[in-house]
Amino acid sequence: MIFDKDKVLEFCNAFSKNTLMETLKIEFIDAGEGFLSAKMPVNSAVHQPMGLLHGGASVALAESVGSAASHFFIDAKNQEVRGIEISANHLKSIREGVVFGTARIIHKGKSIHLWEIKITDEDGNLISLCKLTNMVLTKENK
């Protein structure tokens, strides 16, 4: 199978319409062998009360990019993905700008995918380090 980055990004961004990803303005921006990247603006819509990026928004970015990335490795006609566990270590705060989430596969099993998602700022500083476990399920209604 030939990997078409533009088609992957087009699919991911179209798939995000009318979802939390659209609400948070998450945009998929890069893809390659075993990774997917997205960006999210940091502004008052994703702040916690002290004016910093909310940890929950970081986790939403991480789960969005990691779950979308699992679609690279499934038969989307017959299978679907569910996030079953996510953890996050928030290492640095940010008040404004853009953050980038990049998911890289750690384990690609038949029924479990394990992803590491690094969230960085525009200067490449690590903001959060997340780990996501996705379960691959057989679709009941094909």
N, C-alpha and C positions, 0 to 999 in steps of 0.2 A: 504494500500500500504506500502511495506517495503522500507525504505530509504536505498539506497546503495551509500554510500559516494564515493567509488572508481569509480562507473559508472557515477555519477554526475560530478566528476572532469575530467574523461576521456572525457565525452561529451563536457563539457565547453572548455577544451583545444583543442579538435579536431574542434569544432565550430569556434574557433578563428583563424584558419589557413588562411593565405592570407588576413589578416585584419589589422587594426590599432593596435589591441592587439598584434599581432605577431611582428609588426614593433617596438612597445614599449617594447617588451619582457615581456608582462604581462602573468603570469602563475597562473592559479587557483590552490590553494594549500589546502583548507579545506572547508568543507561544513557540515551543520548540520540542525537541525530543525529550520527553520526561519533565517538562515544566510548563507553567502557565502564569502570566503576570497580569495584574490589573492595578488601576490607580483609583484613588478616592480623594476628593478635596477635603481639606480640614478647615472648617468654618463653624459658625454657631450651630448649624444643624446637627453636627456630630460632637459638640462639646459637652462635657459634664459641667456642673454649676461653677467650677473654678476657672472655666475658660480654656480647659485643656481637652485634647482628643479623648473621648470617652472610651474606656477599655472595651465596652460592649460593641462599639462601632468597629474597633480594630478586630475583634473576634468575628463580627459579621463579614468584614472584608476577607479574613482568613478562611472562614467556612465557605464563602461564596467562590473564591478562587480554587480552593482545594476540591470542593465538590464538583465544580465544572471540569476540573482537570481529570477527574476519574472517568469522565465520559470518553476520554481518549482510549481507554482500555476495556470498554464494554461493548456489547452488541446492543445498541440503543433500541433496536426493534424488539428485542426479547428481554432486556435487562434494564434495571434502573438502580440509582444510587441513593443511599441514605447515610447522612452523617450520624454516627452513633456516639462519638466522643470527641471533645475538643478541649485542649488546654492551652493556656497562654501565659507567658511571662512578659509583663510590660516593663521595659528596661529604661526607656527615655520618654519624656513628655514632649508634646508639640502643640502649639497654639494655632498655627495657620500654615497654609501651603498645601502640599499634596503628599500623600503617603502612597507607597507602592507595595503591593503584596505579591510575592512570588512563591508559588507552590512547586516543590520538587518531590518526586516520588521516592520513598524510602523502601516500601515493600509493595509489590504488585502481585497479590495472590488471586486465586479464582473468586474468592468471596470477600476478601478484605483488602483494602488499599490503605496504606499509611503514608501520610504526607507531612513534610516539614514546610511551614509557611513563614517566611521572613518578611516582616513589614519594616520598610525603611523610609526615611525622608528623602527630600530632593538631593541632599548631599551624600546619601548612602549610609547615613547613621542608622543603626539598628534600633527601632522603636519597640517592636514586640517580636517574640519568637513563639510560634504556635505549632502545635502538633494536632493533626486531624486524622481520625480513623473513620473510613467509609465502609459500609457494607454493600455488597453487590447482591441485588435481589432479582429473582425471575419475575417479570411482569405477569400479573394475574389476568389482566384484560389486554390482550394483544390486538 
